[in-house]
Amino acid sequence: MGKKLFVGNLAFSVTSEMLQQSFSECGSVDSSTVITDRETGRSKGFGFVEMSTENEAQTAISRFNGAELGGRALTVNEAKPMEPRNNDRRGGYNGGGRRY
């Protein structure tokens, strides 16, 4: 199973393909994704890269954490599991949770 890495402080011009090409220096890249804004399609400045092995992931972290890509110093570390979202949508005016 691969190891997912968080890649932060991306320049807005960096694409998923650029990430894949760069990280392939450290081994086999299973996937690479730059996260974009749903409405504008513009990069949010971070992404994820999944490496094939733990060893390749550690090599990529040591190689790219602090390295420059697109004119910005990257932040690369092990991705944390996504936390479940609270789907309680009762917010809004005056709390919105009580009904009379």
Biopython code that builds the backbone (N, CA, C, O; Angstrom):
import numpy as np
from Bio.PDB.StructureBuilder import StructureBuilder

atoms = [
    (1, "MET", "N", (0.837, -1.192, 0.000)),
    (1, "MET", "CA", (0.000, 0.000, 0.000)),
    (1, "MET", "C", (0.874, 1.244, 0.000)),
    (1, "MET", "O", (1.922, 1.266, 0.646)),
    (2, "GLY", "N", (0.453, 2.274, -0.716)),
    (2, "GLY", "CA", (1.218, 3.500, -0.843)),
    (2, "GLY", "C", (1.107, 4.391, 0.373)),
    (2, "GLY", "O", (0.322, 4.133, 1.286)),
    (3, "LYS", "N", (1.889, 5.423, 0.371)),
    (3, "LYS", "CA", (1.915, 6.387, 1.452)),
    (3, "LYS", "C", (1.560, 7.745, 0.895)),
    (3, "LYS", "O", (2.197, 8.219, -0.045)),
    (4, "LYS", "N", (0.543, 8.380, 1.470)),
    (4, "LYS", "CA", (0.067, 9.674, 0.981)),
    (4, "LYS", "C", (0.823, 10.799, 1.686)),
    (4, "LYS", "O", (0.997, 10.791, 2.904)),
    (5, "LEU", "N", (1.265, 11.767, 0.880)),
    (5, "LEU", "CA", (2.004, 12.916, 1.388)),
    (5, "LEU", "C", (1.218, 14.195, 1.143)),
    (5, "LEU", "O", (0.589, 14.362, 0.098)),
    (6, "PHE", "N", (1.261, 15.095, 2.120)),
    (6, "PHE", "CA", (0.694, 16.428, 1.987)),
    (6, "PHE", "C", (1.785, 17.328, 1.431)),
    (6, "PHE", "O", (2.917, 17.309, 1.915)),
    (7, "VAL", "N", (1.450, 18.117, 0.415)),
    (7, "VAL", "CA", (2.400, 19.059, -0.174)),
    (7, "VAL", "C", (1.772, 20.447, -0.076)),
    (7, "VAL", "O", (0.784, 20.736, -0.751)),
    (8, "GLY", "N", (2.344, 21.294, 0.759)),
    (8, "GLY", "CA", (1.792, 22.630, 0.987)),
    (8, "GLY", "C", (2.674, 23.729, 0.433)),
    (8, "GLY", "O", (3.804, 23.486, 0.009)),
    (9, "ASN", "N", (2.147, 24.933, 0.441)),
    (9, "ASN", "CA", (2.809, 26.144, -0.033)),
    (9, "ASN", "C", (3.136, 26.069, -1.526)),
    (9, "ASN", "O", (4.180, 26.540, -1.975)),
    (10, "LEU", "N", (2.214, 25.465, -2.281)),
    (10, "LEU", "CA", (2.403, 25.368, -3.733)),
    (10, "LEU", "C", (2.128, 26.710, -4.404)),
    (10, "LEU", "O", (1.227, 27.447, -4.003)),
    (11, "ALA", "N", (2.908, 27.010, -5.415)),
    (11, "ALA", "CA", (2.610, 28.173, -6.251)),
    (11, "ALA", "C", (1.312, 27.862, -7.007)),
    (11, "ALA", "O", (1.045, 26.704, -7.325)),
    (12, "PHE", "N", (0.520, 28.873, -7.290)),
    (12, "PHE", "CA", (-0.760, 28.660, -7.952)),
    (12, "PHE", "C", (-0.598, 28.128, -9.375)),
    (12, "PHE", "O", (-1.554, 27.616, -9.958)),
    (13, "SER", "N", (0.589, 28.244, -9.929)),
    (13, "SER", "CA", (0.840, 27.762, -11.287)),
    (13, "SER", "C", (1.182, 26.275, -11.337)),
    (13, "SER", "O", (1.211, 25.696, -12.423)),
    (14, "VAL", "N", (1.442, 25.640, -10.192)),
    (14, "VAL", "CA", (1.832, 24.230, -10.160)),
    (14, "VAL", "C", (0.616, 23.347, -10.447)),
    (14, "VAL", "O", (-0.462, 23.548, -9.888)),
    (15, "THR", "N", (0.813, 22.364, -11.332)),
    (15, "THR", "CA", (-0.259, 21.441, -11.708)),
    (15, "THR", "C", (0.014, 20.051, -11.122)),
    (15, "THR", "O", (1.106, 19.777, -10.626)),
    (16, "SER", "N", (-0.992, 19.189, -11.189)),
    (16, "SER", "CA", (-0.835, 17.805, -10.731)),
    (16, "SER", "C", (0.268, 17.100, -11.513)),
    (16, "SER", "O", (1.027, 16.311, -10.950)),
    (17, "GLU", "N", (0.355, 17.384, -12.801)),
    (17, "GLU", "CA", (1.385, 16.768, -13.635)),
    (17, "GLU", "C", (2.781, 17.209, -13.206)),
    (17, "GLU", "O", (3.715, 16.407, -13.203)),
    (18, "MET", "N", (2.923, 18.484, -12.844)),
    (18, "MET", "CA", (4.214, 18.986, -12.373)),
    (18, "MET", "C", (4.613, 18.299, -11.070)),
    (18, "MET", "O", (5.778, 17.951, -10.876)),
    (19, "LEU", "N", (3.640, 18.104, -10.179)),
    (19, "LEU", "CA", (3.913, 17.399, -8.930)),
    (19, "LEU", "C", (4.375, 15.976, -9.204)),
    (19, "LEU", "O", (5.368, 15.516, -8.641)),
    (20, "GLN", "N", (3.647, 15.284, -10.074)),
    (20, "GLN", "CA", (3.989, 13.897, -10.388)),
    (20, "GLN", "C", (5.394, 13.812, -10.979)),
    (20, "GLN", "O", (6.183, 12.945, -10.602)),
    (21, "GLN", "N", (5.695, 14.698, -11.889)),
    (21, "GLN", "CA", (7.007, 14.686, -12.537)),
    (21, "GLN", "C", (8.114, 14.949, -11.513)),
    (21, "GLN", "O", (9.143, 14.273, -11.532)),
    (22, "SER", "N", (7.918, 15.905, -10.637)),
    (22, "SER", "CA", (8.938, 16.238, -9.639)),
    (22, "SER", "C", (9.150, 15.091, -8.649)),
    (22, "SER", "O", (10.287, 14.708, -8.374)),
    (23, "PHE", "N", (8.055, 14.545, -8.115)),
    (23, "PHE", "CA", (8.161, 13.519, -7.086)),
    (23, "PHE", "C", (8.604, 12.171, -7.653)),
    (23, "PHE", "O", (9.035, 11.299, -6.898)),
    (24, "SER", "N", (8.504, 11.986, -8.973)),
    (24, "SER", "CA", (8.940, 10.730, -9.572)),
    (24, "SER", "C", (10.456, 10.557, -9.472)),
    (24, "SER", "O", (10.968, 9.458, -9.683)),
    (25, "GLU", "N", (11.181, 11.641, -9.150)),
    (25, "GLU", "CA", (12.623, 11.551, -8.905)),
    (25, "GLU", "C", (12.921, 10.633, -7.718)),
    (25, "GLU", "O", (14.000, 10.046, -7.636)),
    (26, "CYS", "N", (11.959, 10.513, -6.801)),
    (26, "CYS", "CA", (12.154, 9.740, -5.567)),
    (26, "CYS", "C", (11.558, 8.343, -5.644)),
    (26, "CYS", "O", (11.696, 7.566, -4.700)),
    (27, "GLY", "N", (10.901, 8.011, -6.739)),
    (27, "GLY", "CA", (10.305, 6.691, -6.879)),
    (27, "GLY", "C", (9.016, 6.740, -7.668)),
    (27, "GLY", "O", (8.723, 7.712, -8.364)),
    (28, "SER", "N", (8.260, 5.678, -7.545)),
    (28, "SER", "CA", (7.019, 5.546, -8.297)),
    (28, "SER", "C", (5.885, 6.330, -7.630)),
    (28, "SER", "O", (5.589, 6.131, -6.452)),
    (29, "VAL", "N", (5.258, 7.220, -8.398)),
    (29, "VAL", "CA", (4.147, 8.029, -7.902)),
    (29, "VAL", "C", (2.835, 7.372, -8.337)),
    (29, "VAL", "O", (2.569, 7.239, -9.531)),
    (30, "ASP", "N", (2.012, 6.961, -7.356)),
    (30, "ASP", "CA", (0.721, 6.348, -7.671)),
    (30, "ASP", "C", (-0.299, 7.387, -8.121)),
    (30, "ASP", "O", (-1.070, 7.146, -9.050)),
    (31, "SER", "N", (-0.300, 8.551, -7.454)),
    (31, "SER", "CA", (-1.226, 9.617, -7.827)),
    (31, "SER", "C", (-0.701, 10.955, -7.321)),
    (31, "SER", "O", (0.072, 11.018, -6.366)),
    (32, "SER", "N", (-1.136, 12.014, -7.979)),
    (32, "SER", "CA", (-0.806, 13.369, -7.536)),
    (32, "SER", "C", (-2.005, 14.258, -7.841)),
    (32, "SER", "O", (-2.587, 14.188, -8.923)),
    (33, "THR", "N", (-2.360, 15.087, -6.878)),
    (33, "THR", "CA", (-3.529, 15.946, -7.030)),
    (33, "THR", "C", (-3.249, 17.313, -6.418)),
    (33, "THR", "O", (-2.801, 17.410, -5.276)),
    (34, "VAL", "N", (-3.513, 18.364, -7.179)),
    (34, "VAL", "CA", (-3.494, 19.720, -6.647)),
    (34, "VAL", "C", (-4.942, 20.055, -6.332)),
    (34, "VAL", "O", (-5.808, 19.930, -7.199)),
    (35, "ILE", "N", (-5.216, 20.478, -5.111)),
    (35, "ILE", "CA", (-6.584, 20.794, -4.691)),
    (35, "ILE", "C", (-6.968, 22.164, -5.231)),
    (35, "ILE", "O", (-6.232, 23.138, -5.077)),
    (36, "THR", "N", (-8.146, 22.220, -5.872)),
    (36, "THR", "CA", (-8.606, 23.468, -6.477)),
    (36, "THR", "C", (-9.926, 23.914, -5.853)),
    (36, "THR", "O", (-10.675, 23.105, -5.306)),
    (37, "ASP", "N", (-10.193, 25.197, -5.945)),
    (37, "ASP", "CA", (-11.441, 25.767, -5.467)),
    (37, "ASP", "C", (-12.571, 25.278, -6.363)),
    (37, "ASP", "O", (-12.449, 25.294, -7.588)),
    (38, "ARG", "N", (-13.645, 24.853, -5.765)),
    (38, "ARG", "CA", (-14.770, 24.293, -6.504)),
    (38, "ARG", "C", (-15.409, 25.306, -7.450)),
    (38, "ARG", "O", (-15.832, 24.948, -8.549)),
    (39, "GLU", "N", (-15.479, 26.551, -7.033)),
    (39, "GLU", "CA", (-16.171, 27.562, -7.834)),
    (39, "GLU", "C", (-15.287, 28.209, -8.891)),
    (39, "GLU", "O", (-15.726, 28.429, -10.020)),
    (40, "THR", "N", (-14.028, 28.518, -8.525)),
    (40, "THR", "CA", (-13.165, 29.247, -9.457)),
    (40, "THR", "C", (-12.220, 28.339, -10.238)),
    (40, "THR", "O", (-11.724, 28.730, -11.294)),
    (41, "GLY", "N", (-11.965, 27.141, -9.737)),
    (41, "GLY", "CA", (-11.027, 26.242, -10.389)),
    (41, "GLY", "C", (-9.577, 26.584, -10.117)),
    (41, "GLY", "O", (-8.678, 25.917, -10.630)),
    (42, "ARG", "N", (-9.332, 27.614, -9.315)),
    (42, "ARG", "CA", (-7.976, 28.053, -8.982)),
    (42, "ARG", "C", (-7.392, 27.169, -7.878)),
    (42, "ARG", "O", (-8.113, 26.719, -6.988)),
    (43, "SER", "N", (-6.102, 26.930, -7.943)),
    (43, "SER", "CA", (-5.420, 26.125, -6.943)),
    (43, "SER", "C", (-5.582, 26.736, -5.553)),
    (43, "SER", "O", (-5.571, 27.957, -5.397)),
    (44, "LYS", "N", (-5.732, 25.876, -4.545)),
    (44, "LYS", "CA", (-5.796, 26.349, -3.164)),
    (44, "LYS", "C", (-4.412, 26.405, -2.518)),
    (44, "LYS", "O", (-4.280, 26.785, -1.354)),
    (45, "GLY", "N", (-3.376, 26.023, -3.282)),
    (45, "GLY", "CA", (-2.013, 26.135, -2.778)),
    (45, "GLY", "C", (-1.505, 24.903, -2.052)),
    (45, "GLY", "O", (-0.462, 24.954, -1.400)),
    (46, "PHE", "N", (-2.237, 23.784, -2.159)),
    (46, "PHE", "CA", (-1.743, 22.548, -1.574)),
    (46, "PHE", "C", (-2.239, 21.366, -2.386)),
    (46, "PHE", "O", (-3.138, 21.492, -3.217)),
    (47, "GLY", "N", (-1.640, 20.226, -2.131)),
    (47, "GLY", "CA", (-2.024, 19.031, -2.857)),
    (47, "GLY", "C", (-1.553, 17.783, -2.143)),
    (47, "GLY", "O", (-1.034, 17.847, -1.028)),
    (48, "PHE", "N", (-1.739, 16.641, -2.801)),
    (48, "PHE", "CA", (-1.357, 15.358, -2.230)),
    (48, "PHE", "C", (-0.649, 14.530, -3.287)),
    (48, "PHE", "O", (-0.998, 14.561, -4.466)),
    (49, "VAL", "N", (0.357, 13.786, -2.836)),
    (49, "VAL", "CA", (1.092, 12.869, -3.697)),
    (49, "VAL", "C", (1.114, 11.530, -2.980)),
    (49, "VAL", "O", (1.432, 11.457, -1.793)),
    (50, "GLU", "N", (0.774, 10.471, -3.708)),
    (50, "GLU", "CA", (0.825, 9.139, -3.116)),
    (50, "GLU", "C", (1.985, 8.377, -3.746)),
    (50, "GLU", "O", (2.019, 8.148, -4.955)),
    (51, "MET", "N", (2.937, 7.989, -2.893)),
    (51, "MET", "CA", (4.106, 7.229, -3.327)),
    (51, "MET", "C", (3.822, 5.739, -3.141)),
    (51, "MET", "O", (2.991, 5.360, -2.315)),
    (52, "SER", "N", (4.513, 4.896, -3.910)),
    (52, "SER", "CA", (4.253, 3.456, -3.890)),
    (52, "SER", "C", (4.663, 2.777, -2.593)),
    (52, "SER", "O", (3.970, 1.877, -2.119)),
    (53, "THR", "N", (5.789, 3.202, -2.012)),
    (53, "THR", "CA", (6.270, 2.539, -0.794)),
    (53, "THR", "C", (6.578, 3.562, 0.294)),
    (53, "THR", "O", (6.729, 4.755, 0.032)),
    (54, "GLU", "N", (6.663, 3.066, 1.500)),
    (54, "GLU", "CA", (7.022, 3.898, 2.663)),
    (54, "GLU", "C", (8.418, 4.500, 2.478)),
    (54, "GLU", "O", (8.644, 5.671, 2.780)),
    (55, "ASN", "N", (9.340, 3.690, 1.983)),
    (55, "ASN", "CA", (10.712, 4.145, 1.776)),
    (55, "ASN", "C", (10.766, 5.289, 0.766)),
    (55, "ASN", "O", (11.471, 6.274, 0.984)),
    (56, "GLU", "N", (10.029, 5.167, -0.336)),
    (56, "GLU", "CA", (9.986, 6.235, -1.340)),
    (56, "GLU", "C", (9.356, 7.500, -0.767)),
    (56, "GLU", "O", (9.775, 8.611, -1.089)),
    (57, "ALA", "N", (8.350, 7.324, 0.082)),
    (57, "ALA", "CA", (7.693, 8.474, 0.705)),
    (57, "ALA", "C", (8.662, 9.219, 1.620)),
    (57, "ALA", "O", (8.713, 10.449, 1.600)),
    (58, "GLN", "N", (9.424, 8.485, 2.418)),
    (58, "GLN", "CA", (10.398, 9.122, 3.309)),
    (58, "GLN", "C", (11.487, 9.837, 2.511)),
    (58, "GLN", "O", (11.942, 10.914, 2.897)),
    (59, "THR", "N", (11.900, 9.237, 1.402)),
    (59, "THR", "CA", (12.892, 9.859, 0.526)),
    (59, "THR", "C", (12.332, 11.164, -0.047)),
    (59, "THR", "O", (13.036, 12.173, -0.101)),
    (60, "ALA", "N", (11.071, 11.144, -0.471)),
    (60, "ALA", "CA", (10.429, 12.341, -1.036)),
    (60, "ALA", "C", (10.297, 13.440, 0.018)),
    (60, "ALA", "O", (10.507, 14.615, -0.284)),
    (61, "ILE", "N", (9.953, 13.068, 1.248)),
    (61, "ILE", "CA", (9.831, 14.071, 2.319)),
    (61, "ILE", "C", (11.177, 14.747, 2.548)),
    (61, "ILE", "O", (11.258, 15.974, 2.604)),
    (62, "SER", "N", (12.239, 13.944, 2.682)),
    (62, "SER", "CA", (13.548, 14.540, 2.949)),
    (62, "SER", "C", (14.067, 15.336, 1.740)),
    (62, "SER", "O", (14.793, 16.315, 1.912)),
    (63, "ARG", "N", (13.704, 14.925, 0.537)),
    (63, "ARG", "CA", (14.168, 15.616, -0.674)),
    (63, "ARG", "C", (13.415, 16.927, -0.919)),
    (63, "ARG", "O", (14.028, 17.933, -1.278)),
    (64, "PHE", "N", (12.092, 16.923, -0.727)),
    (64, "PHE", "CA", (11.286, 18.074, -1.145)),
    (64, "PHE", "C", (10.835, 19.013, -0.028)),
    (64, "PHE", "O", (10.426, 20.136, -0.323)),
    (65, "ASN", "N", (10.891, 18.607, 1.231)),
    (65, "ASN", "CA", (10.487, 19.516, 2.305)),
    (65, "ASN", "C", (11.488, 20.666, 2.371)),
    (65, "ASN", "O", (12.657, 20.459, 2.699)),
    (66, "GLY", "N", (11.035, 21.864, 2.062)),
    (66, "GLY", "CA", (11.891, 23.047, 2.026)),
    (66, "GLY", "C", (12.470, 23.335, 0.649)),
    (66, "GLY", "O", (13.045, 24.400, 0.427)),
    (67, "ALA", "N", (12.320, 22.384, -0.286)),
    (67, "ALA", "CA", (12.821, 22.603, -1.649)),
    (67, "ALA", "C", (11.894, 23.558, -2.398)),
    (67, "ALA", "O", (10.724, 23.712, -2.046)),
    (68, "GLU", "N", (12.433, 24.191, -3.428)),
    (68, "GLU", "CA", (11.664, 25.175, -4.178)),
    (68, "GLU", "C", (11.019, 24.555, -5.415)),
    (68, "GLU", "O", (11.662, 23.816, -6.160)),
    (69, "LEU", "N", (9.753, 24.862, -5.619)),
    (69, "LEU", "CA", (9.027, 24.451, -6.830)),
    (69, "LEU", "C", (8.109, 25.603, -7.217)),
    (69, "LEU", "O", (7.274, 26.029, -6.419)),
    (70, "GLY", "N", (8.257, 26.097, -8.408)),
    (70, "GLY", "CA", (7.446, 27.215, -8.868)),
    (70, "GLY", "C", (7.733, 28.496, -8.111)),
    (70, "GLY", "O", (6.868, 29.367, -8.010)),
    (71, "GLY", "N", (8.947, 28.622, -7.573)),
    (71, "GLY", "CA", (9.328, 29.846, -6.875)),
    (71, "GLY", "C", (8.946, 29.889, -5.405)),
    (71, "GLY", "O", (9.110, 30.924, -4.759)),
    (72, "ARG", "N", (8.437, 28.783, -4.859)),
    (72, "ARG", "CA", (8.053, 28.763, -3.437)),
    (72, "ARG", "C", (8.640, 27.538, -2.754)),
    (72, "ARG", "O", (8.762, 26.475, -3.363)),
    (73, "ALA", "N", (9.002, 27.693, -1.483)),
    (73, "ALA", "CA", (9.554, 26.581, -0.700)),
    (73, "ALA", "C", (8.409, 25.672, -0.254)),
    (73, "ALA", "O", (7.476, 26.120, 0.413)),
    (74, "LEU", "N", (8.483, 24.399, -0.624)),
    (74, "LEU", "CA", (7.421, 23.443, -0.316)),
    (74, "LEU", "C", (7.444, 22.999, 1.138)),
    (74, "LEU", "O", (8.488, 22.991, 1.790)),
    (75, "THR", "N", (6.279, 22.634, 1.625)),
    (75, "THR", "CA", (6.138, 21.947, 2.894)),
    (75, "THR", "C", (5.629, 20.554, 2.565)),
    (75, "THR", "O", (4.541, 20.403, 2.008)),
    (76, "VAL", "N", (6.406, 19.542, 2.904)),
    (76, "VAL", "CA", (6.024, 18.172, 2.573)),
    (76, "VAL", "C", (6.090, 17.329, 3.843)),
    (76, "VAL", "O", (7.118, 17.287, 4.520)),
    (77, "ASN", "N", (4.991, 16.665, 4.155)),
    (77, "ASN", "CA", (4.968, 15.734, 5.273)),
    (77, "ASN", "C", (3.905, 14.674, 5.052)),
    (77, "ASN", "O", (3.147, 14.724, 4.084)),
    (78, "GLU", "N", (3.862, 13.719, 5.959)),
    (78, "GLU", "CA", (2.893, 12.636, 5.847)),
    (78, "GLU", "C", (1.485, 13.200, 6.002)),
    (78, "GLU", "O", (1.215, 13.971, 6.923)),
    (79, "ALA", "N", (0.592, 12.813, 5.097)),
    (79, "ALA", "CA", (-0.790, 13.301, 5.152)),
    (79, "ALA", "C", (-1.509, 12.658, 6.333)),
    (79, "ALA", "O", (-1.337, 11.471, 6.611)),
    (80, "LYS", "N", (-2.307, 13.450, 7.014)),
    (80, "LYS", "CA", (-3.123, 12.939, 8.117)),
    (80, "LYS", "C", (-4.457, 12.469, 7.549)),
    (80, "LYS", "O", (-4.933, 13.015, 6.554)),
    (81, "PRO", "N", (-5.063, 11.462, 8.173)),
    (81, "PRO", "CA", (-6.377, 11.010, 7.687)),
    (81, "PRO", "C", (-7.406, 12.132, 7.798)),
    (81, "PRO", "O", (-7.391, 12.923, 8.741)),
    (82, "MET", "N", (-8.295, 12.180, 6.816)),
    (82, "MET", "CA", (-9.323, 13.208, 6.814)),
    (82, "MET", "C", (-10.298, 12.961, 7.946)),
    (82, "MET", "O", (-10.786, 11.845, 8.122)),
    (83, "GLU", "N", (-10.582, 14.001, 8.715)),
    (83, "GLU", "CA", (-11.519, 13.888, 9.827)),
    (83, "GLU", "C", (-12.942, 13.959, 9.299)),
    (83, "GLU", "O", (-13.217, 14.686, 8.344)),
    (84, "PRO", "N", (-13.852, 13.205, 9.918)),
    (84, "PRO", "CA", (-15.247, 13.274, 9.465)),
    (84, "PRO", "C", (-15.812, 14.674, 9.670)),
    (84, "PRO", "O", (-15.539, 15.338, 10.670)),
    (85, "ARG", "N", (-16.592, 15.092, 8.712)),
    (85, "ARG", "CA", (-17.197, 16.429, 8.790)),
    (85, "ARG", "C", (-18.477, 16.383, 9.590)),
    (85, "ARG", "O", (-19.176, 15.371, 9.618)),
    (86, "ASN", "N", (-18.774, 17.496, 10.243)),
    (86, "ASN", "CA", (-20.024, 17.624, 10.962)),
    (86, "ASN", "C", (-21.075, 18.105, 9.962)),
    (86, "ASN", "O", (-21.003, 19.232, 9.472)),
    (87, "ASN", "N", (-22.037, 17.258, 9.666)),
    (87, "ASN", "CA", (-23.052, 17.606, 8.680)),
    (87, "ASN", "C", (-24.271, 18.270, 9.303)),
    (87, "ASN", "O", (-25.335, 18.323, 8.687)),
    (88, "ASP", "N", (-24.121, 18.773, 10.514)),
    (88, "ASP", "CA", (-25.209, 19.473, 11.177)),
    (88, "ASP", "C", (-25.314, 20.861, 10.565)),
    (88, "ASP", "O", (-24.491, 21.730, 10.854)),
    (89, "ARG", "N", (-26.300, 21.074, 9.739)),
    (89, "ARG", "CA", (-26.435, 22.345, 9.014)),
    (89, "ARG", "C", (-27.522, 23.237, 9.618)),
    (89, "ARG", "O", (-28.232, 23.932, 8.891)),
    (90, "ARG", "N", (-27.649, 23.217, 10.926)),
    (90, "ARG", "CA", (-28.700, 24.011, 11.561)),
    (90, "ARG", "C", (-28.254, 25.412, 11.915)),
    (90, "ARG", "O", (-28.998, 26.126, 12.586)),
    (91, "GLY", "N", (-27.083, 25.839, 11.499)),
    (91, "GLY", "CA", (-26.591, 27.167, 11.856)),
    (91, "GLY", "C", (-27.437, 28.256, 11.234)),
    (91, "GLY", "O", (-28.588, 28.034, 10.860)),
    (92, "GLY", "N", (-26.858, 29.422, 11.131)),
    (92, "GLY", "CA", (-27.577, 30.515, 10.503)),
    (92, "GLY", "C", (-28.100, 31.497, 11.523)),
    (92, "GLY", "O", (-27.613, 31.555, 12.652)),
    (93, "TYR", "N", (-29.082, 32.259, 11.128)),
    (93, "TYR", "CA", (-29.604, 33.327, 11.960)),
    (93, "TYR", "C", (-30.188, 32.786, 13.266)),
    (93, "TYR", "O", (-31.026, 31.884, 13.265)),
    (94, "ASN", "N", (-29.727, 33.355, 14.370)),
    (94, "ASN", "CA", (-30.249, 33.036, 15.692)),
    (94, "ASN", "C", (-30.092, 31.545, 16.045)),
    (94, "ASN", "O", (-30.920, 30.988, 16.764)),
    (95, "GLY", "N", (-29.046, 30.915, 15.545)),
    (95, "GLY", "CA", (-28.821, 29.508, 15.862)),
    (95, "GLY", "C", (-29.574, 28.581, 14.953)),
    (95, "GLY", "O", (-29.035, 27.546, 14.560)),
    (96, "GLY", "N", (-30.771, 28.898, 14.608)),
    (96, "GLY", "CA", (-31.536, 28.138, 13.654)),
    (96, "GLY", "C", (-31.914, 26.734, 14.101)),
    (96, "GLY", "O", (-32.585, 26.019, 13.357)),
    (97, "GLY", "N", (-31.498, 26.318, 15.301)),
    (97, "GLY", "CA", (-31.719, 24.938, 15.714)),
    (97, "GLY", "C", (-33.061, 24.705, 16.382)),
    (97, "GLY", "O", (-33.565, 23.582, 16.366)),
    (98, "ARG", "N", (-33.645, 25.725, 16.960)),
    (98, "ARG", "CA", (-34.921, 25.529, 17.681)),
    (98, "ARG", "C", (-36.114, 25.819, 16.811)),
    (98, "ARG", "O", (-36.105, 26.754, 16.009)),
    (99, "ARG", "N", (-37.116, 25.034, 16.968)),
    (99, "ARG", "CA", (-38.378, 25.278, 16.221)),
    (99, "ARG", "C", (-39.490, 25.425, 17.232)),
    (99, "ARG", "O", (-39.555, 24.683, 18.212)),
    (100, "TYR", "N", (-40.348, 26.366, 16.997)),
    (100, "TYR", "CA", (-41.448, 26.615, 17.943)),
    (100, "TYR", "C", (-42.757, 26.136, 17.397)),
    (100, "TYR", "O", (-43.787, 26.266, 18.059)),
]
sb = StructureBuilder()
sb.init_structure("model")
sb.init_model(0)
sb.init_chain("A")
sb.init_seg("    ")
for serial, (resi, resn, name, xyz) in enumerate(atoms, 1):
    if name == "N":
        sb.init_residue(resn, " ", resi, " ")
    sb.init_atom(name, np.array(xyz, "f"), 0.0, 1.0, " ", f" {name:<3s}", serial, name[0])
structure = sb.get_structure()
